[in-house]
C-alpha cells in the first residue's frame, strides 16, 4: 500500500535544513564582509565561496524539495512537479543543478582542508591560493559544476529503459503517476528484453565513475589533510605557551567537528547511495533518510565555525556592529600560523590582550 509519509518527513526536514542553512551562511557572510583582507588573506574568499554555494544549494533544495529512492539496480533523485512548480524538462535541469551545487560543496570542503593544511604545515606553499591563481580555481570549479550537471542531466536522466522500473515502483510505493514527477539517477543494470539477460548500463557507470571518483578523492583529501593538520597542531600545543594552547584547543575542536559532520552526513550517505544498488541492495523509500542528512548538512558548517571559535561567538553575542574589544582575536592567531614556517613555530608565542594578538 502506498504512503507519502517519507515524502512529508523529507519535505519538512528539507525546509528546516534550508532555512537554517541560508540564515547561518548569511550570518557568516556578514562576518566575513567585516573581516579585513590582511587578517585572513585569500581564506576570506574561500569562506565566502563556501557559504555562497551553501546558500545556492539550500535555495534550490527549498524550491525543489528533492526526494530519494533506491531500488536493487538504481538510486533515484526526484522532485514532485506540483510542489516545485516546474515542468518536466525544467525540473530535470534544476534537479541536476541542485545536485551539482551539492557536489560543489563537497569539492570546496576538500579545498578548505587543503588550505588549512598548507597554512599550518607548509605555509611557504600558500602562494597557490594567491589572487594570481584565482582564475585557475574558478576554472576548476566551473568545469566540475558543468561535468556534474551533464552527468545528472544527460547520462543519468530519464529514459524508456529506466521508466520500465521507475513507473511501477513509484506507483506502488508513493501512488505517483509519471506526469507528477521528474527524476535523475544512475541505473546500473537492466534486463535485455530480447535475451532476458542482465546487462550493464554503461552511461550510468561513466557518470558515477566521475561523480563517485570526486567523492572518493574528497574523502581521501579530508582524511589526509585533516590528520596531518591535527598532528601538527598537537605538536605546536606542547611547545608553546598556555594562552597559545587554549587557542589551539579551539582549532583542534573545530577541525575535529568539521571532520565528523561531513563523514556522517555526506560521505557515509553518498557511499550508501553509490554502493547499495551496485550490489543489488534496495532500500526503497527509506533512502529519504539519507536525503534528510544531505539537506541538513549545509547548515552545520557555519554553525561549527560560529560555535567553536570564541571570537565568533563573542562577535555574535555582541552584535555584528557592536563593540570592537573582542574583534577577531582568532583571526590574529590564524595570521600568525600562516606567516611562520613550521621550523619557526616552536619560537612562536602569542599574547591575547583585549582581543588583540601579537606574534613574537
Protein Blocks (a to p, Z undefined) as FASTA:
>chain_A
ZZfklmmmmmmmmmmmmmmmmmmmmmmmmmmmmpcfklnmmmlmmmmmmmmmmmmmmmmm
mmnopaddddfkbccddddfklnopafklmmmmmmmmmmmmmmmmmmmmmmmmmmmmmmm
mmmlmmmmgmklmmmmmmmmmmmmmmmmmmmmmmmmccfklmmmmmmmmmmmnopafklp
ccedddfbacdfknopacddfklmmmmmmmmmmmmmmmmmmmmmmmmmmmmmmmmmmmmc
fklmmmmmmmmmmmmmmmmmmmmmmmmmmmmmmmmmmnopaekjmlmmmmmmmmmmmmmm
mmmmmmmmmklmmmmmnopklcfklgoklmmmmmmmmmpcfklmmmpccddeehiacdZZ
